[in-house]
Amino acid sequence: RGPSPAERLPGEPEPSGLLDAPTPDRRTDEPVTV
């Protein structure tokens, strides 16, 4: 799996979109952003 949403900076573009493909949580940052 790619970097956790907590590790990534808010608004940071996903550098590993392919790796995050299987995880919809990683793809959709907006609804997951808490």
N, C-alpha and C positions, 0 to 999 in steps of 0.2 A: 504493500500500500504506500501511497505517497505521504507527504508530510501532513501531520495532523492540523486541523483548522486553527488550533490553539498556537501551534508553532508558526504558522504562516501569518504574515502581517495583514491586517484588514485592508481590503481593496487591492491586495497584491494579485496580479495575474497568475493563473496556475501554470507553472513551468513544466509540470509533468501531467499534461492533460490526458495522455494515453494511459498512464499508470492509474490515473484517477477515474478512468472511464468506467470500470466495473463498480465504482462506488459513487452512486448518485449524490451522496451527501457532499462529496468533494466537488462534484461538478456544479451543483447549485449552492453557491456560496451565500447568495442573498437571503434565502429563507433559513439557511442554517446559521447565519450570523447572529449571535446572541450577545 
